[in-house]
Amino acid sequence: MMFEKLFAGSPEAPMQPIHLTEEPWTLQELMGAVQKLKLNKSADECGLVADVFKHMPTNFAAKFLQLYNDVLSHGHIPAGWRRTLFTLLARHRKAAQVTDFRPIASVRLFYKIFAYMILHRI
């Protein structure tokens, strides 16, 4: 598929600083990022939907926050988060050519939440 080739690659790992200067994520930052997720959207490749995260119990949110803080402190983003699934949707019923389709990108929700948290700090 054309998109797979376009986005394929193995970027080099960024250099890690000797001392982490960022404060750990807070529960408030996590919940703010979760609130930015849009409801009633299709599931990601793992089958997760935003509705699940919007209604997660506090003890799950604390574990979830610990995961994000580990990513922040170690700088290792799980490989699965970097995967994007492209689906082609027909623009009309008798779609036959490539231009008759439009791509929809499905990004992992774990990564999307992480990106929202980073965006909020920027």
Biopython code that builds the backbone (N, CA, C, O; Angstrom):
import numpy as np
from Bio.PDB.StructureBuilder import StructureBuilder

atoms = [
    (1, "MET", "N", (0.846, -1.179, 0.000)),
    (1, "MET", "CA", (0.000, 0.000, 0.000)),
    (1, "MET", "C", (0.893, 1.244, 0.000)),
    (1, "MET", "O", (1.952, 1.257, 0.626)),
    (2, "MET", "N", (0.463, 2.259, -0.692)),
    (2, "MET", "CA", (1.260, 3.470, -0.846)),
    (2, "MET", "C", (1.538, 4.150, 0.498)),
    (2, "MET", "O", (2.660, 4.598, 0.735)),
    (3, "PHE", "N", (0.534, 4.236, 1.386)),
    (3, "PHE", "CA", (0.715, 4.917, 2.662)),
    (3, "PHE", "C", (1.696, 4.174, 3.557)),
    (3, "PHE", "O", (2.457, 4.789, 4.304)),
    (4, "GLU", "N", (1.673, 2.868, 3.475)),
    (4, "GLU", "CA", (2.588, 2.075, 4.291)),
    (4, "GLU", "C", (4.032, 2.385, 3.925)),
    (4, "GLU", "O", (4.884, 2.516, 4.805)),
    (5, "LYS", "N", (4.309, 2.501, 2.636)),
    (5, "LYS", "CA", (5.662, 2.829, 2.176)),
    (5, "LYS", "C", (6.028, 4.259, 2.538)),
    (5, "LYS", "O", (7.169, 4.556, 2.892)),
    (6, "LEU", "N", (5.030, 5.143, 2.442)),
    (6, "LEU", "CA", (5.278, 6.554, 2.730)),
    (6, "LEU", "C", (5.680, 6.779, 4.182)),
    (6, "LEU", "O", (6.578, 7.572, 4.464)),
    (7, "PHE", "N", (5.015, 6.079, 5.109)),
    (7, "PHE", "CA", (5.263, 6.291, 6.528)),
    (7, "PHE", "C", (6.174, 5.245, 7.140)),
    (7, "PHE", "O", (6.413, 5.269, 8.347)),
    (8, "ALA", "N", (6.688, 4.327, 6.333)),
    (8, "ALA", "CA", (7.584, 3.293, 6.853)),
    (8, "ALA", "C", (8.923, 3.914, 7.210)),
    (8, "ALA", "O", (9.331, 4.918, 6.626)),
    (9, "GLY", "N", (9.579, 3.327, 8.142)),
    (9, "GLY", "CA", (10.887, 3.823, 8.516)),
    (9, "GLY", "C", (11.195, 3.465, 9.945)),
    (9, "GLY", "O", (10.317, 3.092, 10.724)),
    (10, "SER", "N", (12.426, 3.584, 10.260)),
    (10, "SER", "CA", (12.871, 3.299, 11.611)),
    (10, "SER", "C", (13.707, 4.483, 12.068)),
    (10, "SER", "O", (14.931, 4.474, 11.940)),
    (11, "PRO", "N", (13.037, 5.512, 12.608)),
    (11, "PRO", "CA", (13.800, 6.687, 13.020)),
    (11, "PRO", "C", (14.751, 6.347, 14.164)),
    (11, "PRO", "O", (14.480, 5.482, 14.997)),
    (12, "GLU", "N", (15.853, 7.046, 14.170)),
    (12, "GLU", "CA", (16.825, 6.830, 15.238)),
    (12, "GLU", "C", (16.241, 7.312, 16.561)),
    (12, "GLU", "O", (15.481, 8.280, 16.612)),
    (13, "ALA", "N", (16.608, 6.626, 17.606)),
    (13, "ALA", "CA", (16.136, 7.015, 18.936)),
    (13, "ALA", "C", (16.760, 8.357, 19.317)),
    (13, "ALA", "O", (17.951, 8.569, 19.089)),
    (14, "PRO", "N", (15.972, 9.263, 19.892)),
    (14, "PRO", "CA", (16.527, 10.553, 20.296)),
    (14, "PRO", "C", (17.493, 10.387, 21.464)),
    (14, "PRO", "O", (17.379, 9.454, 22.259)),
    (15, "MET", "N", (18.434, 11.304, 21.547)),
    (15, "MET", "CA", (19.378, 11.268, 22.661)),
    (15, "MET", "C", (18.640, 11.624, 23.943)),
    (15, "MET", "O", (17.812, 12.535, 23.964)),
    (16, "GLN", "N", (18.946, 10.908, 24.996)),
    (16, "GLN", "CA", (18.303, 11.185, 26.269)),
    (16, "GLN", "C", (19.178, 12.112, 27.101)),
    (16, "GLN", "O", (20.397, 11.943, 27.145)),
    (17, "PRO", "N", (18.556, 13.100, 27.769)),
    (17, "PRO", "CA", (19.337, 13.985, 28.634)),
    (17, "PRO", "C", (19.819, 13.219, 29.870)),
    (17, "PRO", "O", (19.230, 12.208, 30.254)),
    (18, "ILE", "N", (20.876, 13.703, 30.473)),
    (18, "ILE", "CA", (21.405, 13.073, 31.680)),
    (18, "ILE", "C", (20.417, 13.214, 32.828)),
    (18, "ILE", "O", (20.205, 12.275, 33.596)),
    (19, "HIS", "N", (19.817, 14.390, 32.940)),
    (19, "HIS", "CA", (18.834, 14.652, 33.997)),
    (19, "HIS", "C", (17.513, 15.044, 33.350)),
    (19, "HIS", "O", (17.473, 15.909, 32.475)),
    (20, "LEU", "N", (16.445, 14.409, 33.782)),
    (20, "LEU", "CA", (15.121, 14.736, 33.269)),
    (20, "LEU", "C", (14.669, 16.067, 33.868)),
    (20, "LEU", "O", (14.645, 16.235, 35.087)),
    (21, "THR", "N", (14.315, 17.002, 33.002)),
    (21, "THR", "CA", (13.902, 18.326, 33.479)),
    (21, "THR", "C", (12.384, 18.482, 33.529)),
    (21, "THR", "O", (11.876, 19.446, 34.103)),
    (22, "GLU", "N", (11.668, 17.546, 32.936)),
    (22, "GLU", "CA", (10.202, 17.610, 32.934)),
    (22, "GLU", "C", (9.637, 17.045, 34.229)),
    (22, "GLU", "O", (10.134, 16.051, 34.760)),
    (23, "GLU", "N", (8.604, 17.687, 34.720)),
    (23, "GLU", "CA", (7.880, 17.169, 35.876)),
    (23, "GLU", "C", (7.054, 15.969, 35.429)),
    (23, "GLU", "O", (6.644, 15.909, 34.270)),
    (24, "PRO", "N", (6.802, 15.024, 36.309)),
    (24, "PRO", "CA", (5.936, 13.895, 35.932)),
    (24, "PRO", "C", (4.537, 14.384, 35.574)),
    (24, "PRO", "O", (4.091, 15.434, 36.037)),
    (25, "TRP", "N", (3.859, 13.603, 34.741)),
    (25, "TRP", "CA", (2.481, 13.935, 34.395)),
    (25, "TRP", "C", (1.613, 13.852, 35.650)),
    (25, "TRP", "O", (1.888, 13.072, 36.561)),
    (26, "THR", "N", (0.584, 14.655, 35.677)),
    (26, "THR", "CA", (-0.363, 14.618, 36.796)),
    (26, "THR", "C", (-1.663, 13.959, 36.338)),
    (26, "THR", "O", (-1.923, 13.836, 35.141)),
    (27, "LEU", "N", (-2.461, 13.544, 37.292)),
    (27, "LEU", "CA", (-3.759, 12.952, 36.970)),
    (27, "LEU", "C", (-4.640, 13.969, 36.247)),
    (27, "LEU", "O", (-5.426, 13.611, 35.370)),
    (28, "GLN", "N", (-4.501, 15.219, 36.618)),
    (28, "GLN", "CA", (-5.278, 16.278, 35.966)),
    (28, "GLN", "C", (-4.895, 16.397, 34.485)),
    (28, "GLN", "O", (-5.768, 16.576, 33.636)),
    (29, "GLU", "N", (-3.597, 16.300, 34.170)),
    (29, "GLU", "CA", (-3.158, 16.361, 32.775)),
    (29, "GLU", "C", (-3.676, 15.159, 31.987)),
    (29, "GLU", "O", (-4.110, 15.292, 30.843)),
    (30, "LEU", "N", (-3.625, 13.991, 32.614)),
    (30, "LEU", "CA", (-4.130, 12.787, 31.954)),
    (30, "LEU", "C", (-5.618, 12.920, 31.658)),
    (30, "LEU", "O", (-6.054, 12.657, 30.537)),
    (31, "MET", "N", (-6.391, 13.321, 32.645)),
    (31, "MET", "CA", (-7.833, 13.434, 32.448)),
    (31, "MET", "C", (-8.184, 14.536, 31.443)),
    (31, "MET", "O", (-9.171, 14.425, 30.715)),
    (32, "GLY", "N", (-7.377, 15.592, 31.407)),
    (32, "GLY", "CA", (-7.592, 16.651, 30.409)),
    (32, "GLY", "C", (-7.371, 16.125, 28.997)),
    (32, "GLY", "O", (-8.114, 16.475, 28.080)),
    (33, "ALA", "N", (-6.350, 15.284, 28.817)),
    (33, "ALA", "CA", (-6.089, 14.688, 27.508)),
    (33, "ALA", "C", (-7.197, 13.719, 27.127)),
    (33, "ALA", "O", (-7.618, 13.680, 25.971)),
    (34, "VAL", "N", (-7.668, 12.943, 28.081)),
    (34, "VAL", "CA", (-8.749, 11.991, 27.809)),
    (34, "VAL", "C", (-10.020, 12.733, 27.403)),
    (34, "VAL", "O", (-10.754, 12.270, 26.531)),
    (35, "GLN", "N", (-10.285, 13.876, 28.025)),
    (35, "GLN", "CA", (-11.482, 14.649, 27.696)),
    (35, "GLN", "C", (-11.436, 15.190, 26.272)),
    (35, "GLN", "O", (-12.482, 15.483, 25.693)),
    (36, "LYS", "N", (-10.251, 15.326, 25.701)),
    (36, "LYS", "CA", (-10.123, 15.819, 24.331)),
    (36, "LYS", "C", (-10.480, 14.759, 23.289)),
    (36, "LYS", "O", (-10.731, 15.084, 22.128)),
    (37, "LEU", "N", (-10.501, 13.490, 23.706)),
    (37, "LEU", "CA", (-10.851, 12.418, 22.766)),
    (37, "LEU", "C", (-12.297, 12.567, 22.320)),
    (37, "LEU", "O", (-13.169, 12.919, 23.114)),
    (38, "LYS", "N", (-12.542, 12.298, 21.055)),
    (38, "LYS", "CA", (-13.898, 12.396, 20.518)),
    (38, "LYS", "C", (-14.624, 11.071, 20.708)),
    (38, "LYS", "O", (-14.063, 10.001, 20.472)),
    (39, "LEU", "N", (-15.872, 11.159, 21.136)),
    (39, "LEU", "CA", (-16.694, 9.977, 21.350)),
    (39, "LEU", "C", (-17.321, 9.512, 20.039)),
    (39, "LEU", "O", (-17.339, 10.238, 19.045)),
    (40, "ASN", "N", (-17.833, 8.286, 20.062)),
    (40, "ASN", "CA", (-18.532, 7.698, 18.919)),
    (40, "ASN", "C", (-17.670, 7.607, 17.667)),
    (40, "ASN", "O", (-18.172, 7.753, 16.552)),
    (41, "LYS", "N", (-16.393, 7.370, 17.845)),
    (41, "LYS", "CA", (-15.480, 7.148, 16.725)),
    (41, "LYS", "C", (-15.167, 5.664, 16.669)),
    (41, "LYS", "O", (-15.399, 4.933, 17.632)),
    (42, "SER", "N", (-14.643, 5.228, 15.547)),
    (42, "SER", "CA", (-14.340, 3.806, 15.404)),
    (42, "SER", "C", (-13.199, 3.401, 16.333)),
    (42, "SER", "O", (-12.425, 4.239, 16.795)),
    (43, "ALA", "N", (-13.114, 2.117, 16.592)),
    (43, "ALA", "CA", (-12.092, 1.584, 17.482)),
    (43, "ALA", "C", (-10.722, 1.632, 16.808)),
    (43, "ALA", "O", (-10.620, 1.617, 15.581)),
    (44, "ASP", "N", (-9.675, 1.691, 17.624)),
    (44, "ASP", "CA", (-8.331, 1.619, 17.065)),
    (44, "ASP", "C", (-8.021, 0.160, 16.736)),
    (44, "ASP", "O", (-8.879, -0.711, 16.872)),
    (45, "GLU", "N", (-6.811, -0.091, 16.310)),
    (45, "GLU", "CA", (-6.425, -1.430, 15.875)),
    (45, "GLU", "C", (-6.568, -2.474, 16.983)),
    (45, "GLU", "O", (-6.794, -3.652, 16.708)),
    (46, "CYS", "N", (-6.437, -2.036, 18.232)),
    (46, "CYS", "CA", (-6.576, -2.951, 19.380)),
    (46, "CYS", "C", (-8.032, -3.141, 19.792)),
    (46, "CYS", "O", (-8.330, -3.980, 20.642)),
    (47, "GLY", "N", (-8.931, -2.377, 19.203)),
    (47, "GLY", "CA", (-10.335, -2.482, 19.555)),
    (47, "GLY", "C", (-10.772, -1.519, 20.641)),
    (47, "GLY", "O", (-11.907, -1.597, 21.111)),
    (48, "LEU", "N", (-9.900, -0.616, 21.046)),
    (48, "LEU", "CA", (-10.236, 0.355, 22.095)),
    (48, "LEU", "C", (-10.967, 1.552, 21.509)),
    (48, "LEU", "O", (-10.669, 2.002, 20.403)),
    (49, "VAL", "N", (-11.919, 2.052, 22.263)),
    (49, "VAL", "CA", (-12.648, 3.263, 21.878)),
    (49, "VAL", "C", (-12.492, 4.305, 22.981)),
    (49, "VAL", "O", (-12.235, 3.961, 24.135)),
    (50, "ALA", "N", (-12.645, 5.558, 22.628)),
    (50, "ALA", "CA", (-12.449, 6.654, 23.579)),
    (50, "ALA", "C", (-13.423, 6.580, 24.747)),
    (50, "ALA", "O", (-13.094, 7.006, 25.854)),
    (51, "ASP", "N", (-14.606, 6.051, 24.516)),
    (51, "ASP", "CA", (-15.617, 5.965, 25.572)),
    (51, "ASP", "C", (-15.092, 5.202, 26.787)),
    (51, "ASP", "O", (-15.434, 5.527, 27.924)),
    (52, "VAL", "N", (-14.257, 4.181, 26.543)),
    (52, "VAL", "CA", (-13.700, 3.374, 27.636)),
    (52, "VAL", "C", (-12.840, 4.239, 28.548)),
    (52, "VAL", "O", (-12.931, 4.135, 29.771)),
    (53, "PHE", "N", (-12.012, 5.085, 27.961)),
    (53, "PHE", "CA", (-11.115, 5.924, 28.755)),
    (53, "PHE", "C", (-11.855, 7.040, 29.475)),
    (53, "PHE", "O", (-11.451, 7.450, 30.563)),
    (54, "LYS", "N", (-12.923, 7.531, 28.886)),
    (54, "LYS", "CA", (-13.684, 8.605, 29.531)),
    (54, "LYS", "C", (-14.377, 8.129, 30.801)),
    (54, "LYS", "O", (-14.702, 8.941, 31.668)),
    (55, "HIS", "N", (-14.608, 6.822, 30.921)),
    (55, "HIS", "CA", (-15.332, 6.284, 32.071)),
    (55, "HIS", "C", (-14.466, 5.333, 32.896)),
    (55, "HIS", "O", (-14.988, 4.467, 33.598)),
    (56, "MET", "N", (-13.146, 5.494, 32.812)),
    (56, "MET", "CA", (-12.266, 4.575, 33.540)),
    (56, "MET", "C", (-12.271, 4.885, 35.036)),
    (56, "MET", "O", (-12.363, 6.048, 35.427)),
    (57, "PRO", "N", (-12.174, 3.852, 35.872)),
    (57, "PRO", "CA", (-12.117, 4.057, 37.319)),
    (57, "PRO", "C", (-10.818, 4.742, 37.736)),
    (57, "PRO", "O", (-9.830, 4.704, 37.002)),
    (58, "THR", "N", (-10.819, 5.352, 38.882)),
    (58, "THR", "CA", (-9.662, 6.096, 39.370)),
    (58, "THR", "C", (-8.426, 5.222, 39.526)),
    (58, "THR", "O", (-7.320, 5.669, 39.221)),
    (59, "ASN", "N", (-8.586, 3.979, 39.997)),
    (59, "ASN", "CA", (-7.409, 3.119, 40.181)),
    (59, "ASN", "C", (-6.785, 2.746, 38.839)),
    (59, "ASN", "O", (-5.568, 2.580, 38.750)),
    (60, "PHE", "N", (-7.605, 2.611, 37.790)),
    (60, "PHE", "CA", (-7.063, 2.356, 36.460)),
    (60, "PHE", "C", (-6.344, 3.592, 35.943)),
    (60, "PHE", "O", (-5.282, 3.482, 35.330)),
    (61, "ALA", "N", (-6.911, 4.761, 36.184)),
    (61, "ALA", "CA", (-6.289, 6.015, 35.740)),
    (61, "ALA", "C", (-4.921, 6.186, 36.393)),
    (61, "ALA", "O", (-3.990, 6.678, 35.755)),
    (62, "ALA", "N", (-4.788, 5.783, 37.664)),
    (62, "ALA", "CA", (-3.497, 5.890, 38.358)),
    (62, "ALA", "C", (-2.455, 4.978, 37.710)),
    (62, "ALA", "O", (-1.304, 5.381, 37.542)),
    (63, "LYS", "N", (-2.844, 3.757, 37.346)),
    (63, "LYS", "CA", (-1.920, 2.836, 36.667)),
    (63, "LYS", "C", (-1.573, 3.343, 35.272)),
    (63, "LYS", "O", (-0.432, 3.243, 34.820)),
    (64, "PHE", "N", (-2.564, 3.877, 34.616)),
    (64, "PHE", "CA", (-2.382, 4.453, 33.289)),
    (64, "PHE", "C", (-1.397, 5.620, 33.354)),
    (64, "PHE", "O", (-0.525, 5.756, 32.496)),
    (65, "LEU", "N", (-1.546, 6.460, 34.380)),
    (65, "LEU", "CA", (-0.647, 7.591, 34.591)),
    (65, "LEU", "C", (0.775, 7.116, 34.850)),
    (65, "LEU", "O", (1.731, 7.723, 34.365)),
    (66, "GLN", "N", (0.921, 6.046, 35.605)),
    (66, "GLN", "CA", (2.249, 5.478, 35.875)),
    (66, "GLN", "C", (2.918, 5.030, 34.576)),
    (66, "GLN", "O", (4.121, 5.219, 34.399)),
    (67, "LEU", "N", (2.145, 4.439, 33.673)),
    (67, "LEU", "CA", (2.678, 4.032, 32.368)),
    (67, "LEU", "C", (3.221, 5.237, 31.614)),
    (67, "LEU", "O", (4.329, 5.190, 31.080)),
    (68, "TYR", "N", (2.445, 6.319, 31.567)),
    (68, "TYR", "CA", (2.887, 7.520, 30.856)),
    (68, "TYR", "C", (4.107, 8.153, 31.515)),
    (68, "TYR", "O", (4.994, 8.648, 30.820)),
    (69, "ASN", "N", (4.163, 8.144, 32.823)),
    (69, "ASN", "CA", (5.332, 8.700, 33.503)),
    (69, "ASN", "C", (6.572, 7.846, 33.266)),
    (69, "ASN", "O", (7.679, 8.379, 33.195)),
    (70, "ASP", "N", (6.409, 6.533, 33.143)),
    (70, "ASP", "CA", (7.541, 5.670, 32.782)),
    (70, "ASP", "C", (8.044, 5.997, 31.386)),
    (70, "ASP", "O", (9.252, 6.047, 31.155)),
    (71, "VAL", "N", (7.128, 6.217, 30.460)),
    (71, "VAL", "CA", (7.517, 6.601, 29.100)),
    (71, "VAL", "C", (8.253, 7.935, 29.129)),
    (71, "VAL", "O", (9.262, 8.106, 28.446)),
    (72, "LEU", "N", (7.752, 8.872, 29.913)),
    (72, "LEU", "CA", (8.384, 10.188, 30.011)),
    (72, "LEU", "C", (9.787, 10.085, 30.603)),
    (72, "LEU", "O", (10.716, 10.718, 30.101)),
    (73, "SER", "N", (9.950, 9.304, 31.654)),
    (73, "SER", "CA", (11.241, 9.248, 32.334)),
    (73, "SER", "C", (12.276, 8.420, 31.575)),
    (73, "SER", "O", (13.466, 8.732, 31.623)),
    (74, "HIS", "N", (11.843, 7.372, 30.876)),
    (74, "HIS", "CA", (12.797, 6.519, 30.170)),
    (74, "HIS", "C", (12.956, 6.877, 28.698)),
    (74, "HIS", "O", (13.972, 6.551, 28.084)),
    (75, "GLY", "N", (11.961, 7.545, 28.133)),
    (75, "GLY", "CA", (12.053, 7.962, 26.733)),
    (75, "GLY", "C", (11.796, 6.848, 25.737)),
    (75, "GLY", "O", (12.074, 7.012, 24.549)),
    (76, "HIS", "N", (11.276, 5.724, 26.189)),
    (76, "HIS", "CA", (11.009, 4.601, 25.283)),
    (76, "HIS", "C", (9.513, 4.498, 25.036)),
    (76, "HIS", "O", (8.754, 4.061, 25.901)),
    (77, "ILE", "N", (9.103, 4.906, 23.844)),
    (77, "ILE", "CA", (7.702, 4.800, 23.464)),
    (77, "ILE", "C", (7.478, 3.399, 22.921)),
    (77, "ILE", "O", (8.218, 2.961, 22.040)),
    (78, "PRO", "N", (6.476, 2.684, 23.424)),
    (78, "PRO", "CA", (6.217, 1.337, 22.919)),
    (78, "PRO", "C", (6.028, 1.334, 21.404)),
    (78, "PRO", "O", (5.373, 2.216, 20.850)),
    (79, "ALA", "N", (6.603, 0.344, 20.748)),
    (79, "ALA", "CA", (6.555, 0.265, 19.286)),
    (79, "ALA", "C", (5.126, 0.224, 18.764)),
    (79, "ALA", "O", (4.839, 0.783, 17.706)),
    (80, "GLY", "N", (4.230, -0.426, 19.489)),
    (80, "GLY", "CA", (2.844, -0.514, 19.056)),
    (80, "GLY", "C", (2.143, 0.829, 18.980)),
    (80, "GLY", "O", (1.199, 0.986, 18.205)),
    (81, "TRP", "N", (2.580, 1.792, 19.761)),
    (81, "TRP", "CA", (1.963, 3.118, 19.738)),
    (81, "TRP", "C", (2.254, 3.823, 18.430)),
    (81, "TRP", "O", (1.478, 4.679, 18.004)),
    (82, "ARG", "N", (3.346, 3.484, 17.792)),
    (82, "ARG", "CA", (3.764, 4.173, 16.571)),
    (82, "ARG", "C", (3.074, 3.629, 15.327)),
    (82, "ARG", "O", (3.299, 4.127, 14.224)),
    (83, "ARG", "N", (2.249, 2.626, 15.496)),
    (83, "ARG", "CA", (1.597, 1.996, 14.358)),
    (83, "ARG", "C", (0.299, 2.729, 14.030)),
    (83, "ARG", "O", (-0.509, 3.009, 14.916)),
    (84, "THR", "N", (0.111, 3.034, 12.756)),
    (84, "THR", "CA", (-1.102, 3.683, 12.279)),
    (84, "THR", "C", (-1.734, 2.779, 11.227)),
    (84, "THR", "O", (-1.056, 2.303, 10.316)),
    (85, "LEU", "N", (-3.011, 2.551, 11.356)),
    (85, "LEU", "CA", (-3.735, 1.707, 10.415)),
    (85, "LEU", "C", (-4.519, 2.603, 9.464)),
    (85, "LEU", "O", (-5.326, 3.426, 9.897)),
    (86, "PHE", "N", (-4.277, 2.438, 8.169)),
    (86, "PHE", "CA", (-5.002, 3.211, 7.169)),
    (86, "PHE", "C", (-6.095, 2.343, 6.555)),
    (86, "PHE", "O", (-5.862, 1.190, 6.193)),
    (87, "THR", "N", (-7.274, 2.909, 6.448)),
    (87, "THR", "CA", (-8.402, 2.245, 5.810)),
    (87, "THR", "C", (-8.882, 3.152, 4.690)),
    (87, "THR", "O", (-8.972, 4.368, 4.860)),
    (88, "LEU", "N", (-9.187, 2.560, 3.555)),
    (88, "LEU", "CA", (-9.691, 3.349, 2.437)),
    (88, "LEU", "C", (-11.214, 3.247, 2.396)),
    (88, "LEU", "O", (-11.774, 2.151, 2.367)),
    (89, "LEU", "N", (-11.872, 4.397, 2.394)),
    (89, "LEU", "CA", (-13.328, 4.459, 2.305)),
    (89, "LEU", "C", (-13.720, 4.972, 0.929)),
    (89, "LEU", "O", (-13.152, 5.944, 0.429)),
    (90, "ALA", "N", (-14.693, 4.311, 0.326)),
    (90, "ALA", "CA", (-15.163, 4.735, -0.993)),
    (90, "ALA", "C", (-15.915, 6.055, -0.879)),
    (90, "ALA", "O", (-16.699, 6.255, 0.050)),
    (91, "ARG", "N", (-15.677, 6.932, -1.808)),
    (91, "ARG", "CA", (-16.385, 8.217, -1.819)),
    (91, "ARG", "C", (-17.804, 8.056, -2.364)),
    (91, "ARG", "O", (-18.701, 8.822, -2.010)),
    (92, "HIS", "N", (-18.002, 7.064, -3.220)),
    (92, "HIS", "CA", (-19.335, 6.774, -3.758)),
    (92, "HIS", "C", (-19.454, 5.277, -4.031)),
    (92, "HIS", "O", (-18.467, 4.550, -3.928)),
    (93, "ARG", "N", (-20.633, 4.821, -4.373)),
    (93, "ARG", "CA", (-20.912, 3.382, -4.481)),
    (93, "ARG", "C", (-20.094, 2.659, -5.542)),
    (93, "ARG", "O", (-19.669, 1.527, -5.310)),
    (94, "LYS", "N", (-19.867, 3.250, -6.657)),
    (94, "LYS", "CA", (-19.178, 2.565, -7.755)),
    (94, "LYS", "C", (-17.713, 2.993, -7.830)),
    (94, "LYS", "O", (-17.209, 3.303, -8.909)),
    (95, "ALA", "N", (-17.047, 3.009, -6.711)),
    (95, "ALA", "CA", (-15.643, 3.408, -6.668)),
    (95, "ALA", "C", (-14.790, 2.362, -7.367)),
    (95, "ALA", "O", (-14.876, 1.173, -7.060)),
    (96, "ALA", "N", (-13.968, 2.809, -8.307)),
    (96, "ALA", "CA", (-13.134, 1.871, -9.065)),
    (96, "ALA", "C", (-11.688, 2.337, -9.143)),
    (96, "ALA", "O", (-10.780, 1.513, -9.247)),
    (97, "GLN", "N", (-11.461, 3.634, -9.095)),
    (97, "GLN", "CA", (-10.112, 4.173, -9.197)),
    (97, "GLN", "C", (-9.627, 4.622, -7.831)),
    (97, "GLN", "O", (-10.416, 4.797, -6.902)),
    (98, "VAL", "N", (-8.335, 4.804, -7.723)),
    (98, "VAL", "CA", (-7.744, 5.227, -6.451)),
    (98, "VAL", "C", (-8.324, 6.553, -5.987)),
    (98, "VAL", "O", (-8.526, 6.755, -4.789)),
    (99, "THR", "N", (-8.588, 7.446, -6.906)),
    (99, "THR", "CA", (-9.129, 8.765, -6.548)),
    (99, "THR", "C", (-10.562, 8.687, -6.039)),
    (99, "THR", "O", (-11.081, 9.670, -5.510)),
    (100, "ASP", "N", (-11.209, 7.535, -6.190)),
    (100, "ASP", "CA", (-12.571, 7.351, -5.703)),
    (100, "ASP", "C", (-12.611, 6.984, -4.217)),
    (100, "ASP", "O", (-13.687, 6.791, -3.651)),
    (101, "PHE", "N", (-11.448, 6.889, -3.596)),
    (101, "PHE", "CA", (-11.360, 6.503, -2.196)),
    (101, "PHE", "C", (-10.674, 7.603, -1.396)),
    (101, "PHE", "O", (-9.908, 8.400, -1.938)),
    (102, "ARG", "N", (-10.963, 7.632, -0.094)),
    (102, "ARG", "CA", (-10.250, 8.563, 0.794)),
    (102, "ARG", "C", (-9.689, 7.767, 1.964)),
    (102, "ARG", "O", (-10.359, 6.880, 2.494)),
    (103, "PRO", "N", (-8.459, 8.082, 2.369)),
    (103, "PRO", "CA", (-7.841, 7.320, 3.466)),
    (103, "PRO", "C", (-8.291, 7.841, 4.830)),
    (103, "PRO", "O", (-8.452, 9.045, 5.030)),
    (104, "ILE", "N", (-8.487, 6.926, 5.745)),
    (104, "ILE", "CA", (-8.796, 7.248, 7.138)),
    (104, "ILE", "C", (-7.678, 6.632, 7.970)),
    (104, "ILE", "O", (-7.406, 5.436, 7.867)),
    (105, "ALA", "N", (-7.039, 7.444, 8.786)),
    (105, "ALA", "CA", (-5.947, 6.958, 9.633)),
    (105, "ALA", "C", (-6.483, 6.666, 11.023)),
    (105, "ALA", "O", (-7.150, 7.501, 11.633)),
    (106, "SER", "N", (-6.186, 5.478, 11.515)),
    (106, "SER", "CA", (-6.580, 5.085, 12.852)),
    (106, "SER", "C", (-5.320, 4.987, 13.710)),
    (106, "SER", "O", (-4.495, 4.092, 13.527)),
    (107, "VAL", "N", (-5.189, 5.925, 14.650)),
    (107, "VAL", "CA", (-4.020, 6.001, 15.527)),
    (107, "VAL", "C", (-4.377, 5.341, 16.858)),
    (107, "VAL", "O", (-5.512, 5.450, 17.323)),
    (108, "ARG", "N", (-3.423, 4.666, 17.459)),
    (108, "ARG", "CA", (-3.667, 4.024, 18.753)),
    (108, "ARG", "C", (-4.069, 5.071, 19.787)),
    (108, "ARG", "O", (-3.473, 6.146, 19.857)),
    (109, "LEU", "N", (-5.072, 4.755, 20.581)),
    (109, "LEU", "CA", (-5.557, 5.705, 21.585)),
    (109, "LEU", "C", (-4.511, 6.003, 22.648)),
    (109, "LEU", "O", (-4.441, 7.129, 23.141)),
    (110, "PHE", "N", (-3.691, 5.011, 23.014)),
    (110, "PHE", "CA", (-2.639, 5.271, 23.999)),
    (110, "PHE", "C", (-1.711, 6.378, 23.499)),
    (110, "PHE", "O", (-1.323, 7.266, 24.258)),
    (111, "TYR", "N", (-1.360, 6.313, 22.216)),
    (111, "TYR", "CA", (-0.483, 7.332, 21.635)),
    (111, "TYR", "C", (-1.208, 8.672, 21.523)),
    (111, "TYR", "O", (-0.626, 9.726, 21.779)),
    (112, "LYS", "N", (-2.467, 8.620, 21.142)),
    (112, "LYS", "CA", (-3.232, 9.859, 20.971)),
    (112, "LYS", "C", (-3.331, 10.620, 22.295)),
    (112, "LYS", "O", (-3.185, 11.843, 22.318)),
    (113, "ILE", "N", (-3.575, 9.911, 23.382)),
    (113, "ILE", "CA", (-3.637, 10.547, 24.701)),
    (113, "ILE", "C", (-2.280, 11.136, 25.055)),
    (113, "ILE", "O", (-2.196, 12.259, 25.553)),
    (114, "PHE", "N", (-1.217, 10.378, 24.799)),
    (114, "PHE", "CA", (0.146, 10.850, 25.064)),
    (114, "PHE", "C", (0.431, 12.127, 24.272)),
    (114, "PHE", "O", (1.014, 13.072, 24.804)),
    (115, "ALA", "N", (0.027, 12.156, 23.018)),
    (115, "ALA", "CA", (0.239, 13.340, 22.175)),
    (115, "ALA", "C", (-0.531, 14.543, 22.717)),
    (115, "ALA", "O", (-0.015, 15.661, 22.712)),
    (116, "TYR", "N", (-1.758, 14.325, 23.183)),
    (116, "TYR", "CA", (-2.539, 15.422, 23.768)),
    (116, "TYR", "C", (-1.863, 15.958, 25.034)),
    (116, "TYR", "O", (-1.875, 17.164, 25.284)),
    (117, "MET", "N", (-1.281, 15.072, 25.820)),
    (117, "MET", "CA", (-0.594, 15.527, 27.040)),
    (117, "MET", "C", (0.632, 16.375, 26.687)),
    (117, "MET", "O", (0.890, 17.401, 27.317)),
    (118, "ILE", "N", (1.372, 15.941, 25.688)),
    (118, "ILE", "CA", (2.540, 16.724, 25.249)),
    (118, "ILE", "C", (2.085, 18.071, 24.681)),
    (118, "ILE", "O", (2.667, 19.110, 24.994)),
    (119, "LEU", "N", (1.054, 18.048, 23.855)),
    (119, "LEU", "CA", (0.543, 19.282, 23.261)),
    (119, "LEU", "C", (0.106, 20.276, 24.331)),
    (119, "LEU", "O", (0.339, 21.477, 24.199)),
    (120, "HIS", "N", (-0.524, 19.778, 25.388)),
    (120, "HIS", "CA", (-0.960, 20.665, 26.462)),
    (120, "HIS", "C", (0.237, 21.350, 27.134)),
    (120, "HIS", "O", (0.150, 22.518, 27.515)),
    (121, "ARG", "N", (1.331, 20.638, 27.277)),
    (121, "ARG", "CA", (2.520, 21.247, 27.915)),
    (121, "ARG", "C", (3.225, 22.227, 26.993)),
    (121, "ARG", "O", (3.852, 23.183, 27.452)),
    (122, "ILE", "N", (3.124, 21.993, 25.720)),
    (122, "ILE", "CA", (3.767, 22.912, 24.756)),
    (122, "ILE", "C", (3.011, 24.216, 24.746)),
    (122, "ILE", "O", (3.374, 25.134, 24.011)),
]
sb = StructureBuilder()
sb.init_structure("model")
sb.init_model(0)
sb.init_chain("A")
sb.init_seg("    ")
for serial, (resi, resn, name, xyz) in enumerate(atoms, 1):
    if name == "N":
        sb.init_residue(resn, " ", resi, " ")
    sb.init_atom(name, np.array(xyz, "f"), 0.0, 1.0, " ", f" {name:<3s}", serial, name[0])
structure = sb.get_structure()
